[in-house]
């Protein structure tokens, strides 16, 4: 027999997902460390690399380094240089690739 609407309405919905309590973030950052599941040789090497950071040598944190011109920033933040496109490349782009040989 089918449950009536009254019986279905009487039951309180209990969501399946459980949320933890209020999130609390640590006030002090933790020291960088390798992932616990990382191979042992990487964990050893990680501590060597983490202590040899150039920012730590100067006593600066990554958020305190400020540059006023783009060329003062590390090269990985520079916009890649555009090379000149050839006429055949422009034609291929404009035709959606239909003009390729």
N, C-alpha and C positions, 0 to 999 in steps of 0.2 A: 504494500500500500504506500501511496505517496504521502510525504509529510505535508501537512497543511501550512498555509502561509503564517498562521498564528504561531506554530511551533518553530518555524524558521526565524521569525522575527524575535522570539523570546531568547534565542541563543545569542550570546555576546560574541562578537568577532574577536578572535585572538590572532594578531598578526604573527607570521612565522619568523619574521626577522627580529633580531634582538640588537638593540643599540647599547653600547657601553655608556657609562656615566659621562659627565661633563669632561671635555678634553682639557688637559693641562699641559702646556708646553714648558720645557725646562728653561729657566732663566739664563743659564750659562751654556754655551755650546760645548758639546763633547769633543774630545780629541778625535781626529780622523783615525779610522781603523779599517782593516780589511774585513770583508764579509766572513762570518764564521764558517761558511761552507767552502771557502776558497782553499785551493791546494796549499799545503804547508810551505812550499818554496815561495809562493806568491805572498803569503802572510809575512814571511821573513823580509822579502824584498820590499813590501809595502811600507813597513816601518822605516826602512832606510830612505826610501823616496820621500815619505811624508816629512821626515826631519830635515831633508835637504832642500826644502822649498825656498825659492828666492825671496818670497814675501816675508817668511819668518826671519831670514837673515837681516832684513832691513827693519824688522819690527813693525811691519805693516800688515793689515788684513786686506783681503781682496776688496772689501767694500770701501776701504779708505783710499784706494788708488784712483785718482781722478786725472783724466787727460783733457786738455782743452782743444787739441787738434787730432784728427783721425790718425795721422801718421805716428803719433806718439803712442797709440794703443798697439797691442800685439797684432801681428799680421793676420791672425785668424779672424779678427774683427773687421778687417778691411773689406770693402766691397770688391768682389772679383773684377778684374779688368776685362772689359769687353773687347774682343778682337773684331776686326772688320769682317763682315760677311761677304762672301762671294756672290755674284749675280745668280749662279745656279742654286745656291742655298736660299736666297731670298725668294726665288721663283718656286722652289719646293715648299717653302713655308706658306706662301700665298695660295698655292694650289692645293694645299692640304696633303702634300706628298704624291699627288697624281702625276707630277711632271718628272718624277725620278726615272732614270734610264733603266 
